[in-house]
């Protein structure tokens, strides 16, 4: 794939995922309301909220520092870079230098670091507690994601996302049991990272994962909400692109790309619908018990690694 082809494709892919992000978060909110027997907001409500925030004044605490002001831009920029590198429309990544598992882990870590640092830098004790909980949840979840990704990287012999997606789309899979367990572990981690119950209630900014949003307003809050919505879509597509690369184009022909662009929202919608059904079938959990639950996902990832070593 030449740069003249890859750069426009990467930009178009990131723009598509960014444009769809508020739609899928709106679907999650609507499904939650329907399952709670409430009318609830429409699926386009998140678009209205974001546009309204862009028209508001940007007010920041007087003691807020540089990290607080940079966090919205860094968060959204990191997610856009990840969206450009994902194997979404094609099975090959349109952004080659970014299409590495190690790079992905560091970009996710960069976004989490600045998001948490913004809560501490705001000077608000409440936002600082939320930042600490965000970091704690990352420490508990990221090992599961990394170990499950390590298994598929070892099976395919590469850490390049395009190579992994191409190998996973083949008719013959090495260690199918290990891949199935790695998929289950990664889906478990993605579910937590998307801010679903019993780990979080994403509509309440003062809770586990969105505590640092407390002191933001106006365009800065809009950028952060866009970044968090895009993060959920990127995580869902990350799972689909690596483990279930169905519907992605094999070539850069216009027909294949249009078909892939039509399949992409449907696959993401299925992930968000399933996640919403599971989320609203459970009660809220205590934060102190989160570590006990995350061991389940890490156990699945460890078991998949054992299955890989034994060739199952």
MARDRENKOL-239664 format. One record per residue (C-alpha): residue in one letter; x negated, y negated, z. Coordinates in pm, whole numbers, padded with zeros to 5 digits, always signed. Example, Ala and Ser with C-alpha at 12.3 -4.5 7.8 and 13.67 -1.06 7.14 Angstrom:
<nodes>
A-01230+00450+00780 S-01367+00106+00714 
</nodes>
This chain:
<nodes>
X+00000+00000+00000 X-00161-00324-00117 X-00153-00643+00094 X+00079-00806-00161 X+00330-00529-00089 X+00270-00467+00281 X+00282-00827+00410 X+00627-00917+00266 X+00761-00577+00376 X+00628-00623+00729 X+00778-00973+00756 X+01112-00859+00615 X+01121-00561+00851 X+01048-00776+01157 X+01308-01034+01048 X+01569-00760+01002 X+01506-00611+01346 X+01509-00957+01506 X+01837-01045+01337 X+01998-00718+01449 X+01876-00735+01810 X+02158-00953+01955 X+02412-00739+01769 X+02302-00419+01941 X+02283-00579+02284 X+02634-00709+02216 X+02747-00356+02132 X+02607-00236+02465 X+02792-00510+02654 X+03116-00437+02471 X+03094-00063+02538 X+03025-00127+02906 X+03334-00345+02928 X+03553-00094+02744 X+03438+00195+02963 X+03513-00020+03269 X+03864-00091+03131 X+03781-00460+03080 X+03828-00680+02777 X+03470-00803+02788 X+03277-01011+02533 X+03274-00948+02160 X+02979-00790+01982 X+02868-01133+01854 X+02869-01300+02196 X+02491-01273+02235 X+02443-01471+01912 X+02667-01746+02050 X+02481-01749+02382 X+02141-01779+02214 X+02250-02056+01977 X+02405-02242+02269 X+02083-02216+02471 X+01881-02362+02183 X+02098-02675+02206 X+02044-02712+02580 X+01770-02905+02756 X+01457-02712+02855 X+01413-02760+03230 X+01119-02604+03416 X+01022-02607+03785 X+00781-02883+03879 X+00526-02635+04016 X+00537-02409+03708 X+00204-02359+03533 X+00080-02273+03185 X+00171-01903+03208 X+00535-01991+03277 X+00551-02207+02963 X+00362-01962+02740 X+00553-01648+02841 X+00857-01690+02609 X+00636-01741+02302 X+00396-01459+02394 X+00683-01219+02469 X+00859-01281+02138 X+00534-01287+01937 X+00421-00952+02078 X+00758-00794+01997 X+00750-00935+01643 X+00403-00790+01588 X+00529-00452+01705 X+00834-00482+01479 X+00606-00552+01182 X+00395-00243+01250 X+00673+00010+01308 X+00744+00280+01048 X+01104+00163+01006 X+01193+00104+00642 X+00916+00337+00521 X+00736+00629+00680 X+00413+00435+00651 X+00348+00129+00860 X+00345-00195+00656 X+00094-00347+00902 X-00197-00104+00899 X-00429-00265+01159 X-00144-00280+01412 X-00011+00069+01344 X-00207+00246+01616 X-00071+00394+01937 X-00344+00228+02142 X-00259-00111+01991 X+00110-00054+02062 X+00042+00028+02427 X-00166-00287+02470 X+00092-00510+02300 X+00367-00374+02523 X+00137-00430+02819 X+00064-00787+02708 X+00434-00870+02687 X+00502-00715+03028 X+00205-00893+03185 X+00311-01240+03069 X+00676-01175+03151 X+00585-01075+03506 X+00325-01351+03541 X+00587-01609+03445 X+00797-01507+03744 X+00502-01547+03979 X+00386-01871+03814 X+00731-02027+03846 X+00678-02079+04218 X+01009-01912+04300 X+00996-01635+04558 X+01302-01474+04403 X+01147-01464+04055 X+00823-01336+04209 X+01005-01039+04362 X+01161-00964+04024 X+00817-00982+03863 X+00680-00735+04115 X+00963-00494+04045 X+00904-00527+03671 X+00537-00434+03716 X+00625-00145+03947 X+00869-00004+03695 X+00604-00034+03423 X+00353+00160+03634 X+00610+00436+03682 X+00727+00460+03321 X+00422+00392+03102 X+00235+00716+03190 X+00534+00914+03062 X+00536+00722+02734 X+00161+00750+02684 X+00144+01122+02760 X+00435+01208+02529 X+00278+00999+02251 X-00058+01167+02315 X+00101+01505+02251 X+00234+01412+01906 X-00093+01233+01823 X-00289+01549+01906 X-00050+01763+01704 X-00077+01541+01395 X-00448+01469+01447 X-00412+01091+01430 X-00308+00793+01640 X-00180+00608+01331 X+00197+00570+01342 X+00235+00617+00968 X+00036+00941+00971 X+00238+01071+01267 X+00571+00980+01105 X+00469+01143+00777 X+00361+01459+00957 X+00677+01473+01166 X+00893+01440+00855 X+00739+01751+00698 X+00918+02083+00668 X+00670+02258+00897 X+00607+02136+01251 X+00329+02261+01473 X+00427+02329+01835 X+00802+02256+01796 X+00869+02319+02167 X+00600+02068+02265 X+00746+01810+02025 X+01098+01863+02162 X+00981+01812+02519 X+00773+01508+02420 X+01082+01361+02251 X+01290+01421+02565 X+01024+01257+02784 X+00985+00960+02551 X+01362+00912+02525 X+01378+00918+02906 X+01113+00644+02924 X+01281+00438+02651 X+01612+00458+02839 X+01447+00308+03147 X+01255+00044+02950 X+01577-00068+02782 X+01706-00172+03125 X+01985+00080+03162 X+02161+00206+03472 X+02084+00348+03723 X+01759+00147+03700 X+01889-00195+03605 X+02194-00401+03524 X+02072-00613+03236 X+02352-00871+03261 X+02230-00979+03606 X+01912-01183+03564 X+01836-01162+03936 X+01798-00786+03929 X+01516-00541+03863 X+01375-00608+03522 X+01497-00960+03444 X+01414-01134+03771 X+01156-01367+03608 X+01439-01521+03400 X+01576-01696+03708 X+01390-02026+03655 X+01423-02046+03275 X+01676-02251+03082 X+01743-02390+02737 X+01526-02287+02439 X+01275-02105+02663 X+01551-01883+02799 X+01680-01826+02445 X+01334-01712+02330 X+01303-01478+02626 X+01648-01331+02565 X+01557-01279+02199 X+01229-01116+02301 X+01398-00882+02549 X+01668-00789+02297 X+01404-00725+02031 X+01208-00514+02280 X+01507-00279+02317 X+01541-00246+01940 X+01166-00194+01895 X+01164+00080+02159 X+01460+00254+01996 X+01302+00233+01650 X+00967+00342+01794 X+01131+00664+01910 X+01315+00712+01581 X+01014+00627+01365 X+00773+00860+01543 X+00992+01155+01643 X+01291+01136+01403 X+01175+00963+01082 X+01497+01042+00895 X+01623+00810+00624 X+01294+00621+00587 X+01173+00555+00233 X+00894+00768+00087 X+00800+00500-00166 X+00827+00127-00223 X+01092+00154-00492 X+01376-00093-00454 X+01643+00176-00434 X+01460+00370-00165 X+01400+00056+00043 X+01765-00051+00014 X+01881+00293+00124 X+01640+00282+00419 X+01765-00067+00510 X+02121+00068+00511 X+02026+00369+00725 X+01827+00167+00979 X+02120-00011+01153 X+02320+00311+01164 X+02040+00502+01336 X+01981+00223+01585 X+02355+00195+01650 X+02368+00566+01731 X+02084+00526+01983 X+02248+00228+02153 X+02589+00397+02165 X+02446+00714+02322 X+02243+00508+02570 X+02551+00304+02663 X+02764+00614+02719 X+02498+00769+02943 X+02444+00441+03127 X+02809+00387+03207 X+02852+00744+03322 X+02620+00688+03619 X+02624+00478+03932 X+02368+00216+04024 X+02059+00361+04195 X+01838+00219+04468 X+01511+00071+04349 X+01313+00254+04618 X+01431+00586+04475 X+01317+00502+04121 X+00980+00674+04167 X+01151+01004+04244 X+01354+00989+03924 X+01067+00888+03695 X+00880+01202+03797 X+01135+01395+03589 X+01022+01221+03271 X+00655+01260+03355 X+00715+01629+03428 X+00868+01675+03083 X+00571+01498+02923 X+00324+01710+03120 X+00511+02026+03024 X+00500+01926+02657 X+00121+01884+02688 X+00097+02234+02838 X+00308+02371+02553 X+00075+02200+02304 X-00229+02362+02468 X-00063+02704+02449 X+00054+02650+02090 X+00428+02672+02163 
</nodes>
